[in-house]
Amino acid sequence: MVLTKRGKVEILGEKNKPIDAKLPAPTTKSNHARNFFDAIRSGRPLNADIESGFLSTALSHLGNIAVRLGRSPRFDPQKAQYIDDNEANQLLGRTYRQGHWAIPKGA
């Protein structure tokens, strides 16, 4: 898949052959922000639930880790960690300095 800052979207298949796919109309950041604030005010669910957001960003993070390592480590989705790969697992989180405001509770 190729996504550019200028809005080009291209999906490639086997041997980088373009695939003609029907894509939904793009949304703007303001639509997402408006939906978020409306959900807070009204209590209605978000257009994109938290699990979908997590899964879509997790896929990008896992891809970035593979690129950084220069290899494709094996990932166990049930345990949310790489299999027998400490180097890859270290890239799943960060070490916070003592007293940092962003330290997750219980960490």
Sequence and secondary structure as in RCSB ss.txt:
>XXXX:A:sequence
MVLTKRGKVEILGEKNKPIDAKLPAPTTKSNHARNFFDAIRSGRPLNADIESGFLSTALSHLGNIAVRLGRSPRF
DPQKAQYIDDNEANQLLGRTYRQGHWAIPKGA
>XXXX:A:secstr
 EE TTS EEEE GGG EE         HHHHHHHHHHHHHH    SS HHHHHHHHHHHHHHHHHHHHTS   E
ETTTTEETT HHHHHTTS    TT TT  TT 
